[in-house]
Amino acid sequence: MNFTQKAQEFLKRNITLEDALPTKMPAYVNSAAYLFGVIILCALSMLILSGIILAFFGPTWYHFSKAGHFINSIHFWSVQIFFLSLIAHLLTKFFIAAWRDGRFKTWFCGIIAFAIAIFCGFSGYLIQTDYDSQWIAVQAKDAFNAMGIGSFLNLMDTGQMLTLHMVFFPVILIFFVIIHLYYIRRDSPVKPIEKKGESK
């Protein structure tokens, strides 16, 4: 049995076509509490697209060109929307106890994705190629040296930080987001907490 066949059998056992590409959603999903996840995905898409453009043209373009400033601003504001929606999503899911009904794996993958996104965001501060990024790198390297990891992780190496920000962290983040979405599609979004006396 090859890998493709194993993957097909795994998907057939764990998720239906209606779960993977639903045409109807439960009525309780029609709420702002269930909206933040979609906003996160939209902001993440804009981050990836604008990040690829910024990397392709380079810092001499986005520091001095009006079009570069525009794309850089899109990337910056996408980060703000991404993290604001991420925190709102985390809080709403916490208060509706989204780990209920066997959804612990969904919750756990979401928390890991959140942690990876934070490290990805921090590495982004280090590749702005301006005085801000230099100052941040100089201040942060002391903490990394104190933890004993400064010898192989050089925060002042722009190439290394660019690789972490554009390849390492995003690949891991997208991997956990896909697993998170898989569990959501397989188990459906968690129902709101029922009030006392309500029939199940």
N, C-alpha and C positions, 0 to 999 in steps of 0.2 A: 504494500500500500504506500503510495507516495504522499508528499506533503499536501498537495492540492486536494486529493481525495479525503485526507483526514480533516482538512479545513472545511470541505463541503459537508461532511458528516457531522462535524461539530456544530456548524451553523444550522443544519436541518434539525438537530436534536434540541437546540437551545433557543432558536428564534424563528418566528414565522414571517412570511412576506408582509402580512398586515402589521406585524409589530415593527419590522424594519422600516417600512414605508407606509405609515398609517394614513388612511383617508379620513378617519373620524377620530376625534379626541374626546375624553370624558368631559362632562359639563363643568366639573370643578376646576379644570385647567384654564377656563375662561376667567382668570383672575390675575391681578398685577403680581402676585406672589410667584407665579409661574412664568413671568415675562423676562426676568433678569437673566436666566440662562441663555435665552435667544440673543439678548443684547450682548452678552459675553462672546458668543460665537461670531456675531457680526463685527464686534470690535477686534476680535482675534484675526478675522479675515482681513480687515483693513490694516492691522499691524503687520501681517505677513506680506501683503501686497506692497504697502508703502516701504517696509523694510527692505524688500528685494530691490525696489527702485533706488532707494538711498545707497544700498551697497553697490549697485551696478554703476551709478554715476560717481560715487565717491565724495569725500568731504569737501574737495575744492568746488564741487558743484552745489552741494546743499548749504554751504556757508556763504557763497557769494552770488548765487543765481536766485532770481525772484521765484522761478519755478521750483528750485531746490528748497527755498524757504517754505514754500507752500506745501510741498510733500513732507518736509521735516515737521511742519506744524500739524499736518494730518496724522503723522506718526505719533507726535507728542500727545495730541488730544485723544487719539485712539487709546493710548496707554491710560489716560485719566478715566475715560469711559469704561475701559476694560476692568480696571481695579475697583472703581466705584460700584460697578454692576456686580463684580465678583464678591465684594463685601456684602452688598445687599442680598445677593443670592445665598451666600453663606448664612447670613442672619435669618433670612426668612425660612430656609431649610432647617436651621437649628430650632427655631421656635415652633415649626410644625412637626418636629421630630422626624426628619426624613429618613432616618435609619430604621423606622418601624417596618413590620411585615417582611423581614428578611432582606432589607435593602442596605445592610451594613457595607457590602462591597461597593455599592454605588457611592455611599457617603465617604468611604475610605479613599477611593480613587479620586474623588473630588477634592479631598483635603490634600492629598499628595500633589495633585495638579496645582492647587493654590500655592503650596510651598515652592514648587518649581518655578511658578510664575514670578514669585517674589525674587528669587535668585536671578532669574532672567532679567527682571526689571533693574536690579542692582547693577548687573553687568552692563546694562545699557547706559548708565550714568558714566561709565568708564570709557566709552568709545565715542563720546561727543566730539573728541579732538579739539577741545578748547581749554581755556584756563580752568573752568569749572571741573572738567573731568580730571585734569592733572592734579588739582588740589584734593579732590575726593580720593584719587588713587594713592596719593602720598599719605593721607590721613588713615586710609583703610589698611595699607600694607603693614603698619605696625601691629594691628590686631591680628592679621594673618600670620605674621612672624611670631607673635606671642603664642599662637595656637600650634606653631610648629609646621605649618603647611605653606609658609612663604617661600620655601626652597623650590617647590615645583609649581606653585601657582603665583605668578608674578603679575600683580595688579597693574603695574606700570608698563606692561608689555601690551600695546594696543592690538597687535595681531592675535595674541592669545585671548584677550578679552573679546575681540570681534568673533573669534571662532566659538567661544562659549556662548555669546549672545545670539549669534545667527545660526549656529548649527547644533551644538550640544544641548543646551537647555530647550530650544524650540522643538527639537525632535522628540525629546523625552516628554515635554508638555503635550504635544499633539498625540503621542502614544497614549498617555493617560486620559486625555480628553476623549479619544475614540473609545477606550474601554469604558469610561464613564457613560458615554452616550449609548454604548451597547447595552449596559445594564439597565439604563433608563428605558430603552426600547423593549428590552426583554421583560422587565417587571412592571412597566408602565409608571407614570409619575405617581408619587405617593399621595394618598387621599388626605384631605384635611382631617384634623383631629375632630372626632365626633363629640358633640356635647352630651352631658349626662342625660340619660333617659331616651336618647335617640336610638332607634333600631338600627342594627347593622345591616 
